[in-house]
Amino acid sequence: MMSALIFAIVQLIHSIITMYIWIIIISAVLSFVQPDPRNPIVDILNRLTFPVFNFVRQKLPFVVFSGIDLSPIVIIFGLQFIDTLLMRSVMAI
């Protein structure tokens, strides 16, 4: 019973991480085309991603390299690491 509950919670976390990775990818792609910042979808994407991007930029200033912001890649790698760690720990139960 308890392992089923833990598995369900980890599956939920996995789904949230996957959705957030897609949000980061969409935000990064949109940054190349400079969309209207007043667009509601762009506004939501910015609200969801910019605080995390800014946190990574402050803690790791080297992620901005020659004007190219690599913070989305760092965040995606971190989220993938956490996701893999969670999934493997649940599979070991």
PDB file of N, CA, C and O in Angstrom:
ATOM      1  N   MET A   1       0.822  -1.201   0.000  1.00  0.00           N
ATOM      2  CA  MET A   1       0.000   0.000   0.000  1.00  0.00           C
ATOM      3  C   MET A   1       0.860   1.257   0.000  1.00  0.00           C
ATOM      4  O   MET A   1       0.657   2.167  -0.804  1.00  0.00           O
ATOM      5  N   MET A   2       1.828   1.291   0.918  1.00  0.00           N
ATOM      6  CA  MET A   2       2.675   2.474   1.024  1.00  0.00           C
ATOM      7  C   MET A   2       3.541   2.648  -0.219  1.00  0.00           C
ATOM      8  O   MET A   2       3.762   3.772  -0.668  1.00  0.00           O
ATOM      9  N   SER A   3       4.033   1.545  -0.775  1.00  0.00           N
ATOM     10  CA  SER A   3       4.870   1.673  -1.962  1.00  0.00           C
ATOM     11  C   SER A   3       4.057   2.181  -3.154  1.00  0.00           C
ATOM     12  O   SER A   3       4.590   2.894  -4.005  1.00  0.00           O
ATOM     13  N   ALA A   4       2.778   1.823  -3.226  1.00  0.00           N
ATOM     14  CA  ALA A   4       1.925   2.329  -4.303  1.00  0.00           C
ATOM     15  C   ALA A   4       1.707   3.830  -4.156  1.00  0.00           C
ATOM     16  O   ALA A   4       1.678   4.554  -5.150  1.00  0.00           O
ATOM     17  N   LEU A   5       1.554   4.294  -2.932  1.00  0.00           N
ATOM     18  CA  LEU A   5       1.388   5.729  -2.686  1.00  0.00           C
ATOM     19  C   LEU A   5       2.663   6.489  -3.040  1.00  0.00           C
ATOM     20  O   LEU A   5       2.610   7.543  -3.675  1.00  0.00           O
ATOM     21  N   ILE A   6       3.794   5.955  -2.631  1.00  0.00           N
ATOM     22  CA  ILE A   6       5.074   6.596  -2.950  1.00  0.00           C
ATOM     23  C   ILE A   6       5.284   6.622  -4.454  1.00  0.00           C
ATOM     24  O   ILE A   6       5.724   7.632  -5.005  1.00  0.00           O
ATOM     25  N   PHE A   7       4.971   5.513  -5.124  1.00  0.00           N
ATOM     26  CA  PHE A   7       5.115   5.463  -6.574  1.00  0.00           C
ATOM     27  C   PHE A   7       4.213   6.493  -7.247  1.00  0.00           C
ATOM     28  O   PHE A   7       4.632   7.137  -8.209  1.00  0.00           O
ATOM     29  N   ALA A   8       2.993   6.659  -6.765  1.00  0.00           N
ATOM     30  CA  ALA A   8       2.070   7.643  -7.340  1.00  0.00           C
ATOM     31  C   ALA A   8       2.592   9.062  -7.144  1.00  0.00           C
ATOM     32  O   ALA A   8       2.483   9.894  -8.045  1.00  0.00           O
ATOM     33  N   ILE A   9       3.156   9.340  -5.977  1.00  0.00           N
ATOM     34  CA  ILE A   9       3.712  10.676  -5.714  1.00  0.00           C
ATOM     35  C   ILE A   9       4.904  10.942  -6.621  1.00  0.00           C
ATOM     36  O   ILE A   9       5.037  12.035  -7.173  1.00  0.00           O
ATOM     37  N   VAL A  10       5.771   9.948  -6.777  1.00  0.00           N
ATOM     38  CA  VAL A  10       6.941  10.121  -7.647  1.00  0.00           C
ATOM     39  C   VAL A  10       6.504  10.281  -9.100  1.00  0.00           C
ATOM     40  O   VAL A  10       7.105  11.060  -9.838  1.00  0.00           O
ATOM     41  N   GLN A  11       5.480   9.565  -9.518  1.00  0.00           N
ATOM     42  CA  GLN A  11       4.955   9.727 -10.876  1.00  0.00           C
ATOM     43  C   GLN A  11       4.411  11.140 -11.088  1.00  0.00           C
ATOM     44  O   GLN A  11       4.604  11.728 -12.152  1.00  0.00           O
ATOM     45  N   LEU A  12       3.737  11.678 -10.085  1.00  0.00           N
ATOM     46  CA  LEU A  12       3.231  13.049 -10.164  1.00  0.00           C
ATOM     47  C   LEU A  12       4.388  14.039 -10.276  1.00  0.00           C
ATOM     48  O   LEU A  12       4.348  14.956 -11.096  1.00  0.00           O
ATOM     49  N   ILE A  13       5.411  13.851  -9.455  1.00  0.00           N
ATOM     50  CA  ILE A  13       6.590  14.726  -9.516  1.00  0.00           C
ATOM     51  C   ILE A  13       7.264  14.601 -10.875  1.00  0.00           C
ATOM     52  O   ILE A  13       7.697  15.602 -11.445  1.00  0.00           O
ATOM     53  N   HIS A  14       7.356  13.385 -11.398  1.00  0.00           N
ATOM     54  CA  HIS A  14       7.936  13.162 -12.726  1.00  0.00           C
ATOM     55  C   HIS A  14       7.151  13.929 -13.798  1.00  0.00           C
ATOM     56  O   HIS A  14       7.746  14.549 -14.680  1.00  0.00           O
ATOM     57  N   SER A  15       5.830  13.886 -13.722  1.00  0.00           N
ATOM     58  CA  SER A  15       4.995  14.603 -14.698  1.00  0.00           C
ATOM     59  C   SER A  15       5.184  16.110 -14.594  1.00  0.00           C
ATOM     60  O   SER A  15       5.251  16.799 -15.611  1.00  0.00           O
ATOM     61  N   ILE A  16       5.270  16.623 -13.376  1.00  0.00           N
ATOM     62  CA  ILE A  16       5.478  18.063 -13.176  1.00  0.00           C
ATOM     63  C   ILE A  16       6.838  18.481 -13.713  1.00  0.00           C
ATOM     64  O   ILE A  16       6.950  19.515 -14.373  1.00  0.00           O
ATOM     65  N   ILE A  17       7.870  17.695 -13.441  1.00  0.00           N
ATOM     66  CA  ILE A  17       9.212  18.006 -13.946  1.00  0.00           C
ATOM     67  C   ILE A  17       9.217  17.994 -15.468  1.00  0.00           C
ATOM     68  O   ILE A  17       9.802  18.881 -16.090  1.00  0.00           O
ATOM     69  N   THR A  18       8.575  17.004 -16.073  1.00  0.00           N
ATOM     70  CA  THR A  18       8.520  16.922 -17.536  1.00  0.00           C
ATOM     71  C   THR A  18       7.804  18.132 -18.130  1.00  0.00           C
ATOM     72  O   THR A  18       8.266  18.701 -19.118  1.00  0.00           O
ATOM     73  N   MET A  19       6.683  18.527 -17.538  1.00  0.00           N
ATOM     74  CA  MET A  19       5.966  19.712 -18.028  1.00  0.00           C
ATOM     75  C   MET A  19       6.828  20.962 -17.895  1.00  0.00           C
ATOM     76  O   MET A  19       6.851  21.796 -18.801  1.00  0.00           O
ATOM     77  N   TYR A  20       7.537  21.102 -16.775  1.00  0.00           N
ATOM     78  CA  TYR A  20       8.358  22.290 -16.573  1.00  0.00           C
ATOM     79  C   TYR A  20       9.536  22.318 -17.545  1.00  0.00           C
ATOM     80  O   TYR A  20       9.934  23.391 -17.997  1.00  0.00           O
ATOM     81  N   ILE A  21      10.093  21.165 -17.869  1.00  0.00           N
ATOM     82  CA  ILE A  21      11.165  21.116 -18.868  1.00  0.00           C
ATOM     83  C   ILE A  21      10.632  21.606 -20.210  1.00  0.00           C
ATOM     84  O   ILE A  21      11.318  22.357 -20.903  1.00  0.00           O
ATOM     85  N   TRP A  22       9.432  21.199 -20.585  1.00  0.00           N
ATOM     86  CA  TRP A  22       8.849  21.679 -21.841  1.00  0.00           C
ATOM     87  C   TRP A  22       8.577  23.182 -21.795  1.00  0.00           C
ATOM     88  O   TRP A  22       8.741  23.874 -22.800  1.00  0.00           O
ATOM     89  N   ILE A  23       8.167  23.681 -20.648  1.00  0.00           N
ATOM     90  CA  ILE A  23       7.962  25.127 -20.500  1.00  0.00           C
ATOM     91  C   ILE A  23       9.284  25.862 -20.691  1.00  0.00           C
ATOM     92  O   ILE A  23       9.318  26.908 -21.339  1.00  0.00           O
ATOM     93  N   ILE A  24      10.364  25.335 -20.142  1.00  0.00           N
ATOM     94  CA  ILE A  24      11.686  25.947 -20.309  1.00  0.00           C
ATOM     95  C   ILE A  24      12.101  25.929 -21.773  1.00  0.00           C
ATOM     96  O   ILE A  24      12.606  26.929 -22.284  1.00  0.00           O
ATOM     97  N   ILE A  25      11.897  24.812 -22.450  1.00  0.00           N
ATOM     98  CA  ILE A  25      12.265  24.707 -23.867  1.00  0.00           C
ATOM     99  C   ILE A  25      11.469  25.706 -24.701  1.00  0.00           C
ATOM    100  O   ILE A  25      12.039  26.390 -25.551  1.00  0.00           O
ATOM    101  N   ILE A  26      10.173  25.799 -24.471  1.00  0.00           N
ATOM    102  CA  ILE A  26       9.337  26.743 -25.224  1.00  0.00           C
ATOM    103  C   ILE A  26       9.777  28.175 -24.954  1.00  0.00           C
ATOM    104  O   ILE A  26       9.846  28.987 -25.877  1.00  0.00           O
ATOM    105  N   SER A  27      10.075  28.488 -23.703  1.00  0.00           N
ATOM    106  CA  SER A  27      10.531  29.834 -23.355  1.00  0.00           C
ATOM    107  C   SER A  27      11.861  30.156 -24.030  1.00  0.00           C
ATOM    108  O   SER A  27      12.061  31.273 -24.508  1.00  0.00           O
ATOM    109  N   ALA A  28      12.764  29.188 -24.071  1.00  0.00           N
ATOM    110  CA  ALA A  28      14.065  29.409 -24.712  1.00  0.00           C
ATOM    111  C   ALA A  28      13.910  29.619 -26.216  1.00  0.00           C
ATOM    112  O   ALA A  28      14.566  30.486 -26.792  1.00  0.00           O
ATOM    113  N   VAL A  29      13.054  28.837 -26.847  1.00  0.00           N
ATOM    114  CA  VAL A  29      12.831  28.996 -28.289  1.00  0.00           C
ATOM    115  C   VAL A  29      12.181  30.346 -28.574  1.00  0.00           C
ATOM    116  O   VAL A  29      12.557  31.025 -29.529  1.00  0.00           O
ATOM    117  N   LEU A  30      11.215  30.736 -27.757  1.00  0.00           N
ATOM    118  CA  LEU A  30      10.554  32.028 -27.962  1.00  0.00           C
ATOM    119  C   LEU A  30      11.511  33.202 -27.755  1.00  0.00           C
ATOM    120  O   LEU A  30      11.304  34.271 -28.330  1.00  0.00           O
ATOM    121  N   SER A  31      12.542  33.021 -26.953  1.00  0.00           N
ATOM    122  CA  SER A  31      13.481  34.121 -26.728  1.00  0.00           C
ATOM    123  C   SER A  31      14.249  34.476 -27.999  1.00  0.00           C
ATOM    124  O   SER A  31      14.780  35.581 -28.111  1.00  0.00           O
ATOM    125  N   PHE A  32      14.313  33.551 -28.957  1.00  0.00           N
ATOM    126  CA  PHE A  32      15.003  33.836 -30.211  1.00  0.00           C
ATOM    127  C   PHE A  32      14.173  34.705 -31.146  1.00  0.00           C
ATOM    128  O   PHE A  32      14.735  35.418 -31.977  1.00  0.00           O
ATOM    129  N   VAL A  33      12.841  34.663 -31.028  1.00  0.00           N
ATOM    130  CA  VAL A  33      11.988  35.412 -31.954  1.00  0.00           C
ATOM    131  C   VAL A  33      11.464  36.718 -31.369  1.00  0.00           C
ATOM    132  O   VAL A  33      10.796  37.478 -32.070  1.00  0.00           O
ATOM    133  N   GLN A  34      11.754  36.995 -30.098  1.00  0.00           N
ATOM    134  CA  GLN A  34      11.340  38.230 -29.425  1.00  0.00           C
ATOM    135  C   GLN A  34       9.836  38.492 -29.569  1.00  0.00           C
ATOM    136  O   GLN A  34       9.440  39.447 -30.236  1.00  0.00           O
ATOM    137  N   PRO A  35       8.999  37.659 -28.952  1.00  0.00           N
ATOM    138  CA  PRO A  35       7.547  37.871 -29.042  1.00  0.00           C
ATOM    139  C   PRO A  35       7.112  39.074 -28.211  1.00  0.00           C
ATOM    140  O   PRO A  35       7.872  39.590 -27.392  1.00  0.00           O
ATOM    141  N   ASP A  36       5.889  39.504 -28.437  1.00  0.00           N
ATOM    142  CA  ASP A  36       5.324  40.622 -27.683  1.00  0.00           C
ATOM    143  C   ASP A  36       5.213  40.232 -26.208  1.00  0.00           C
ATOM    144  O   ASP A  36       4.506  39.276 -25.890  1.00  0.00           O
ATOM    145  N   PRO A  37       5.890  40.942 -25.297  1.00  0.00           N
ATOM    146  CA  PRO A  37       5.851  40.558 -23.878  1.00  0.00           C
ATOM    147  C   PRO A  37       4.478  40.742 -23.236  1.00  0.00           C
ATOM    148  O   PRO A  37       4.231  40.210 -22.154  1.00  0.00           O
ATOM    149  N   ARG A  38       3.579  41.487 -23.887  1.00  0.00           N
ATOM    150  CA  ARG A  38       2.226  41.667 -23.347  1.00  0.00           C
ATOM    151  C   ARG A  38       1.298  40.522 -23.727  1.00  0.00           C
ATOM    152  O   ARG A  38       0.166  40.457 -23.248  1.00  0.00           O
ATOM    153  N   ASN A  39       1.764  39.623 -24.579  1.00  0.00           N
ATOM    154  CA  ASN A  39       0.978  38.454 -24.939  1.00  0.00           C
ATOM    155  C   ASN A  39       0.768  37.610 -23.682  1.00  0.00           C
ATOM    156  O   ASN A  39       1.730  37.336 -22.965  1.00  0.00           O
ATOM    157  N   PRO A  40      -0.468  37.191 -23.399  1.00  0.00           N
ATOM    158  CA  PRO A  40      -0.728  36.452 -22.156  1.00  0.00           C
ATOM    159  C   PRO A  40       0.071  35.150 -22.026  1.00  0.00           C
ATOM    160  O   PRO A  40       0.511  34.799 -20.931  1.00  0.00           O
ATOM    161  N   ILE A  41       0.255  34.445 -23.127  1.00  0.00           N
ATOM    162  CA  ILE A  41       1.016  33.195 -23.069  1.00  0.00           C
ATOM    163  C   ILE A  41       2.477  33.479 -22.762  1.00  0.00           C
ATOM    164  O   ILE A  41       3.089  32.792 -21.944  1.00  0.00           O
ATOM    165  N   VAL A  42       3.030  34.479 -23.410  1.00  0.00           N
ATOM    166  CA  VAL A  42       4.422  34.856 -23.156  1.00  0.00           C
ATOM    167  C   VAL A  42       4.576  35.333 -21.718  1.00  0.00           C
ATOM    168  O   VAL A  42       5.573  35.030 -21.063  1.00  0.00           O
ATOM    169  N   ASP A  43       3.600  36.071 -21.234  1.00  0.00           N
ATOM    170  CA  ASP A  43       3.645  36.550 -19.851  1.00  0.00           C
ATOM    171  C   ASP A  43       3.652  35.384 -18.859  1.00  0.00           C
ATOM    172  O   ASP A  43       4.408  35.396 -17.888  1.00  0.00           O
ATOM    173  N   ILE A  44       2.817  34.389 -19.103  1.00  0.00           N
ATOM    174  CA  ILE A  44       2.785  33.214 -18.221  1.00  0.00           C
ATOM    175  C   ILE A  44       4.118  32.469 -18.270  1.00  0.00           C
ATOM    176  O   ILE A  44       4.651  32.075 -17.233  1.00  0.00           O
ATOM    177  N   LEU A  45       4.652  32.278 -19.476  1.00  0.00           N
ATOM    178  CA  LEU A  45       5.944  31.591 -19.601  1.00  0.00           C
ATOM    179  C   LEU A  45       7.045  32.351 -18.870  1.00  0.00           C
ATOM    180  O   LEU A  45       7.881  31.749 -18.197  1.00  0.00           O
ATOM    181  N   ASN A  46       7.041  33.680 -19.007  1.00  0.00           N
ATOM    182  CA  ASN A  46       8.051  34.482 -18.314  1.00  0.00           C
ATOM    183  C   ASN A  46       7.905  34.382 -16.800  1.00  0.00           C
ATOM    184  O   ASN A  46       8.900  34.285 -16.082  1.00  0.00           O
ATOM    185  N   ARG A  47       6.673  34.405 -16.318  1.00  0.00           N
ATOM    186  CA  ARG A  47       6.454  34.294 -14.864  1.00  0.00           C
ATOM    187  C   ARG A  47       6.897  32.940 -14.326  1.00  0.00           C
ATOM    188  O   ARG A  47       7.354  32.836 -13.188  1.00  0.00           O
ATOM    189  N   LEU A  48       6.760  31.909 -15.142  1.00  0.00           N
ATOM    190  CA  LEU A  48       7.137  30.566 -14.699  1.00  0.00           C
ATOM    191  C   LEU A  48       8.640  30.302 -14.793  1.00  0.00           C
ATOM    192  O   LEU A  48       9.176  29.497 -14.031  1.00  0.00           O
ATOM    193  N   THR A  49       9.318  30.971 -15.718  1.00  0.00           N
ATOM    194  CA  THR A  49      10.727  30.634 -15.951  1.00  0.00           C
ATOM    195  C   THR A  49      11.723  31.682 -15.473  1.00  0.00           C
ATOM    196  O   THR A  49      12.798  31.319 -14.996  1.00  0.00           O
ATOM    197  N   PHE A  50      11.407  32.960 -15.583  1.00  0.00           N
ATOM    198  CA  PHE A  50      12.402  33.988 -15.269  1.00  0.00           C
ATOM    199  C   PHE A  50      12.918  33.943 -13.837  1.00  0.00           C
ATOM    200  O   PHE A  50      14.115  34.149 -13.638  1.00  0.00           O
ATOM    201  N   PRO A  51      12.083  33.685 -12.820  1.00  0.00           N
ATOM    202  CA  PRO A  51      12.656  33.608 -11.465  1.00  0.00           C
ATOM    203  C   PRO A  51      13.714  32.508 -11.329  1.00  0.00           C
ATOM    204  O   PRO A  51      14.729  32.697 -10.659  1.00  0.00           O
ATOM    205  N   VAL A  52      13.473  31.371 -11.961  1.00  0.00           N
ATOM    206  CA  VAL A  52      14.447  30.278 -11.892  1.00  0.00           C
ATOM    207  C   VAL A  52      15.683  30.625 -12.715  1.00  0.00           C
ATOM    208  O   VAL A  52      16.806  30.369 -12.282  1.00  0.00           O
ATOM    209  N   PHE A  53      15.485  31.208 -13.900  1.00  0.00           N
ATOM    210  CA  PHE A  53      16.625  31.630 -14.719  1.00  0.00           C
ATOM    211  C   PHE A  53      17.485  32.631 -13.956  1.00  0.00           C
ATOM    212  O   PHE A  53      18.710  32.506 -13.927  1.00  0.00           O
ATOM    213  N   ASN A  54      16.848  33.623 -13.339  1.00  0.00           N
ATOM    214  CA  ASN A  54      17.602  34.642 -12.599  1.00  0.00           C
ATOM    215  C   ASN A  54      18.340  34.043 -11.411  1.00  0.00           C
ATOM    216  O   ASN A  54      19.466  34.447 -11.122  1.00  0.00           O
ATOM    217  N   PHE A  55      17.730  33.090 -10.720  1.00  0.00           N
ATOM    218  CA  PHE A  55      18.396  32.431  -9.597  1.00  0.00           C
ATOM    219  C   PHE A  55      19.670  31.726 -10.069  1.00  0.00           C
ATOM    220  O   PHE A  55      20.720  31.840  -9.437  1.00  0.00           O
ATOM    221  N   VAL A  56      19.570  31.000 -11.178  1.00  0.00           N
ATOM    222  CA  VAL A  56      20.742  30.288 -11.707  1.00  0.00           C
ATOM    223  C   VAL A  56      21.791  31.285 -12.181  1.00  0.00           C
ATOM    224  O   VAL A  56      22.982  31.075 -11.955  1.00  0.00           O
ATOM    225  N   ARG A  57      21.376  32.357 -12.827  1.00  0.00           N
ATOM    226  CA  ARG A  57      22.334  33.375 -13.290  1.00  0.00           C
ATOM    227  C   ARG A  57      23.071  34.024 -12.127  1.00  0.00           C
ATOM    228  O   ARG A  57      24.256  34.334 -12.245  1.00  0.00           O
ATOM    229  N   GLN A  58      22.384  34.235 -11.001  1.00  0.00           N
ATOM    230  CA  GLN A  58      23.026  34.846  -9.833  1.00  0.00           C
ATOM    231  C   GLN A  58      23.993  33.881  -9.167  1.00  0.00           C
ATOM    232  O   GLN A  58      25.091  34.276  -8.774  1.00  0.00           O
ATOM    233  N   LYS A  59      23.597  32.624  -9.036  1.00  0.00           N
ATOM    234  CA  LYS A  59      24.438  31.640  -8.347  1.00  0.00           C
ATOM    235  C   LYS A  59      25.582  31.142  -9.222  1.00  0.00           C
ATOM    236  O   LYS A  59      26.657  30.822  -8.715  1.00  0.00           O
ATOM    237  N   LEU A  60      25.364  31.076 -10.517  1.00  0.00           N
ATOM    238  CA  LEU A  60      26.373  30.589 -11.462  1.00  0.00           C
ATOM    239  C   LEU A  60      26.561  31.627 -12.569  1.00  0.00           C
ATOM    240  O   LEU A  60      26.005  31.468 -13.656  1.00  0.00           O
ATOM    241  N   PRO A  61      27.332  32.683 -12.314  1.00  0.00           N
ATOM    242  CA  PRO A  61      27.443  33.754 -13.316  1.00  0.00           C
ATOM    243  C   PRO A  61      28.094  33.317 -14.629  1.00  0.00           C
ATOM    244  O   PRO A  61      27.970  34.012 -15.637  1.00  0.00           O
ATOM    245  N   PHE A  62      28.781  32.185 -14.629  1.00  0.00           N
ATOM    246  CA  PHE A  62      29.440  31.728 -15.848  1.00  0.00           C
ATOM    247  C   PHE A  62      28.473  31.094 -16.850  1.00  0.00           C
ATOM    248  O   PHE A  62      28.898  30.710 -17.940  1.00  0.00           O
ATOM    249  N   VAL A  63      27.173  30.971 -16.510  1.00  0.00           N
ATOM    250  CA  VAL A  63      26.228  30.367 -17.452  1.00  0.00           C
ATOM    251  C   VAL A  63      25.889  31.311 -18.604  1.00  0.00           C
ATOM    252  O   VAL A  63      25.345  30.875 -19.619  1.00  0.00           O
ATOM    253  N   VAL A  64      26.201  32.588 -18.459  1.00  0.00           N
ATOM    254  CA  VAL A  64      26.041  33.519 -19.578  1.00  0.00           C
ATOM    255  C   VAL A  64      27.410  33.627 -20.226  1.00  0.00           C
ATOM    256  O   VAL A  64      28.328  34.235 -19.675  1.00  0.00           O
ATOM    257  N   PHE A  65      27.531  33.029 -21.403  1.00  0.00           N
ATOM    258  CA  PHE A  65      28.818  32.902 -22.070  1.00  0.00           C
ATOM    259  C   PHE A  65      28.754  33.620 -23.409  1.00  0.00           C
ATOM    260  O   PHE A  65      28.018  33.200 -24.302  1.00  0.00           O
ATOM    261  N   SER A  66      29.518  34.698 -23.560  1.00  0.00           N
ATOM    262  CA  SER A  66      29.565  35.490 -24.798  1.00  0.00           C
ATOM    263  C   SER A  66      28.174  35.934 -25.241  1.00  0.00           C
ATOM    264  O   SER A  66      27.856  35.895 -26.429  1.00  0.00           O
ATOM    265  N   GLY A  67      27.357  36.350 -24.301  1.00  0.00           N
ATOM    266  CA  GLY A  67      26.021  36.831 -24.619  1.00  0.00           C
ATOM    267  C   GLY A  67      24.986  35.734 -24.793  1.00  0.00           C
ATOM    268  O   GLY A  67      23.816  36.022 -25.045  1.00  0.00           O
ATOM    269  N   ILE A  68      25.398  34.484 -24.661  1.00  0.00           N
ATOM    270  CA  ILE A  68      24.468  33.362 -24.788  1.00  0.00           C
ATOM    271  C   ILE A  68      24.152  32.851 -23.387  1.00  0.00           C
ATOM    272  O   ILE A  68      25.049  32.484 -22.628  1.00  0.00           O
ATOM    273  N   ASP A  69      22.872  32.835 -23.060  1.00  0.00           N
ATOM    274  CA  ASP A  69      22.428  32.407 -21.735  1.00  0.00           C
ATOM    275  C   ASP A  69      22.219  30.893 -21.738  1.00  0.00           C
ATOM    276  O   ASP A  69      21.337  30.375 -22.422  1.00  0.00           O
ATOM    277  N   LEU A  70      23.036  30.206 -20.973  1.00  0.00           N
ATOM    278  CA  LEU A  70      22.947  28.754 -20.892  1.00  0.00           C
ATOM    279  C   LEU A  70      22.170  28.274 -19.664  1.00  0.00           C
ATOM    280  O   LEU A  70      22.141  27.078 -19.377  1.00  0.00           O
ATOM    281  N   SER A  71      21.543  29.199 -18.944  1.00  0.00           N
ATOM    282  CA  SER A  71      20.816  28.800 -17.736  1.00  0.00           C
ATOM    283  C   SER A  71      19.675  27.815 -18.017  1.00  0.00           C
ATOM    284  O   SER A  71      19.443  26.938 -17.185  1.00  0.00           O
ATOM    285  N   PRO A  72      18.946  27.907 -19.143  1.00  0.00           N
ATOM    286  CA  PRO A  72      17.923  26.881 -19.387  1.00  0.00           C
ATOM    287  C   PRO A  72      18.512  25.469 -19.478  1.00  0.00           C
ATOM    288  O   PRO A  72      17.903  24.507 -19.009  1.00  0.00           O
ATOM    289  N   ILE A  73      19.688  25.351 -20.079  1.00  0.00           N
ATOM    290  CA  ILE A  73      20.321  24.035 -20.198  1.00  0.00           C
ATOM    291  C   ILE A  73      20.731  23.516 -18.826  1.00  0.00           C
ATOM    292  O   ILE A  73      20.547  22.337 -18.522  1.00  0.00           O
ATOM    293  N   VAL A  74      21.288  24.399 -17.998  1.00  0.00           N
ATOM    294  CA  VAL A  74      21.690  24.004 -16.647  1.00  0.00           C
ATOM    295  C   VAL A  74      20.471  23.545 -15.851  1.00  0.00           C
ATOM    296  O   VAL A  74      20.533  22.543 -15.139  1.00  0.00           O
ATOM    297  N   ILE A  75      19.374  24.269 -15.971  1.00  0.00           N
ATOM    298  CA  ILE A  75      18.154  23.911 -15.242  1.00  0.00           C
ATOM    299  C   ILE A  75      17.596  22.580 -15.741  1.00  0.00           C
ATOM    300  O   ILE A  75      17.176  21.744 -14.941  1.00  0.00           O
ATOM    301  N   ILE A  76      17.590  22.382 -17.047  1.00  0.00           N
ATOM    302  CA  ILE A  76      17.085  21.120 -17.599  1.00  0.00           C
ATOM    303  C   ILE A  76      17.942  19.950 -17.128  1.00  0.00           C
ATOM    304  O   ILE A  76      17.406  18.910 -16.745  1.00  0.00           O
ATOM    305  N   PHE A  77      19.276  20.106 -17.150  1.00  0.00           N
ATOM    306  CA  PHE A  77      20.143  19.031 -16.653  1.00  0.00           C
ATOM    307  C   PHE A  77      19.872  18.741 -15.180  1.00  0.00           C
ATOM    308  O   PHE A  77      19.818  17.581 -14.772  1.00  0.00           O
ATOM    309  N   GLY A  78      19.702  19.791 -14.386  1.00  0.00           N
ATOM    310  CA  GLY A  78      19.409  19.608 -12.967  1.00  0.00           C
ATOM    311  C   GLY A  78      18.090  18.893 -12.739  1.00  0.00           C
ATOM    312  O   GLY A  78      17.998  17.994 -11.904  1.00  0.00           O
ATOM    313  N   LEU A  79      17.071  19.294 -13.482  1.00  0.00           N
ATOM    314  CA  LEU A  79      15.762  18.645 -13.345  1.00  0.00           C
ATOM    315  C   LEU A  79      15.807  17.186 -13.801  1.00  0.00           C
ATOM    316  O   LEU A  79      15.185  16.318 -13.188  1.00  0.00           O
ATOM    317  N   GLN A  80      16.544  16.925 -14.879  1.00  0.00           N
ATOM    318  CA  GLN A  80      16.687  15.543 -15.346  1.00  0.00           C
ATOM    319  C   GLN A  80      17.409  14.689 -14.310  1.00  0.00           C
ATOM    320  O   GLN A  80      17.055  13.528 -14.102  1.00  0.00           O
ATOM    321  N   PHE A  81      18.421  15.262 -13.659  1.00  0.00           N
ATOM    322  CA  PHE A  81      19.153  14.545 -12.618  1.00  0.00           C
ATOM    323  C   PHE A  81      18.226  14.200 -11.455  1.00  0.00           C
ATOM    324  O   PHE A  81      18.209  13.064 -10.981  1.00  0.00           O
ATOM    325  N   ILE A  82      17.459  15.184 -11.001  1.00  0.00           N
ATOM    326  CA  ILE A  82      16.522  14.957  -9.894  1.00  0.00           C
ATOM    327  C   ILE A  82      15.477  13.911 -10.283  1.00  0.00           C
ATOM    328  O   ILE A  82      15.151  13.026  -9.491  1.00  0.00           O
ATOM    329  N   ASP A  83      14.961  14.017 -11.494  1.00  0.00           N
ATOM    330  CA  ASP A  83      13.945  13.078 -11.964  1.00  0.00           C
ATOM    331  C   ASP A  83      14.499  11.655 -12.016  1.00  0.00           C
ATOM    332  O   ASP A  83      13.849  10.717 -11.554  1.00  0.00           O
ATOM    333  N   THR A  84      15.683  11.496 -12.569  1.00  0.00           N
ATOM    334  CA  THR A  84      16.300  10.173 -12.651  1.00  0.00           C
ATOM    335  C   THR A  84      16.577   9.608 -11.266  1.00  0.00           C
ATOM    336  O   THR A  84      16.346   8.426 -11.012  1.00  0.00           O
ATOM    337  N   LEU A  85      17.070  10.451 -10.376  1.00  0.00           N
ATOM    338  CA  LEU A  85      17.352  10.019  -9.008  1.00  0.00           C
ATOM    339  C   LEU A  85      16.075   9.541  -8.313  1.00  0.00           C
ATOM    340  O   LEU A  85      16.076   8.500  -7.656  1.00  0.00           O
ATOM    341  N   LEU A  86      15.004  10.294  -8.457  1.00  0.00           N
ATOM    342  CA  LEU A  86      13.727   9.899  -7.849  1.00  0.00           C
ATOM    343  C   LEU A  86      13.198   8.592  -8.436  1.00  0.00           C
ATOM    344  O   LEU A  86      12.778   7.701  -7.698  1.00  0.00           O
ATOM    345  N   MET A  87      13.218   8.483  -9.746  1.00  0.00           N
ATOM    346  CA  MET A  87      12.676   7.289 -10.389  1.00  0.00           C
ATOM    347  C   MET A  87      13.486   6.048 -10.018  1.00  0.00           C
ATOM    348  O   MET A  87      12.912   4.987  -9.777  1.00  0.00           O
ATOM    349  N   ARG A  88      14.806   6.171  -9.971  1.00  0.00           N
ATOM    350  CA  ARG A  88      15.633   5.008  -9.621  1.00  0.00           C
ATOM    351  C   ARG A  88      15.466   4.625  -8.157  1.00  0.00           C
ATOM    352  O   ARG A  88      15.490   3.443  -7.814  1.00  0.00           O
ATOM    353  N   SER A  89      15.297   5.624  -7.296  1.00  0.00           N
ATOM    354  CA  SER A  89      15.116   5.296  -5.881  1.00  0.00           C
ATOM    355  C   SER A  89      13.779   4.597  -5.651  1.00  0.00           C
ATOM    356  O   SER A  89      13.676   3.737  -4.777  1.00  0.00           O
ATOM    357  N   VAL A  90      12.761   4.953  -6.419  1.00  0.00           N
ATOM    358  CA  VAL A  90      11.465   4.285  -6.286  1.00  0.00           C
ATOM    359  C   VAL A  90      11.538   2.870  -6.853  1.00  0.00           C
ATOM    360  O   VAL A  90      10.932   1.951  -6.304  1.00  0.00           O
ATOM    361  N   MET A  91      12.264   2.694  -7.928  1.00  0.00           N
ATOM    362  CA  MET A  91      12.381   1.359  -8.512  1.00  0.00           C
ATOM    363  C   MET A  91      13.132   0.408  -7.586  1.00  0.00           C
ATOM    364  O   MET A  91      12.955  -0.808  -7.664  1.00  0.00           O
ATOM    365  N   ALA A  92      13.970   0.960  -6.708  1.00  0.00           N
ATOM    366  CA  ALA A  92      14.723   0.124  -5.770  1.00  0.00           C
ATOM    367  C   ALA A  92      13.863  -0.348  -4.601  1.00  0.00           C
ATOM    368  O   ALA A  92      14.234  -1.277  -3.883  1.00  0.00           O
ATOM    369  N   ILE A  93      12.716   0.295  -4.415  1.00  0.00           N
ATOM    370  CA  ILE A  93      11.845  -0.079  -3.278  1.00  0.00           C
ATOM    371  C   ILE A  93      11.139  -1.384  -3.561  1.00  0.00           C
ATOM    372  O   ILE A  93      10.368  -1.862  -2.729  1.00  0.00           O
TER     373      ILE A  93
END
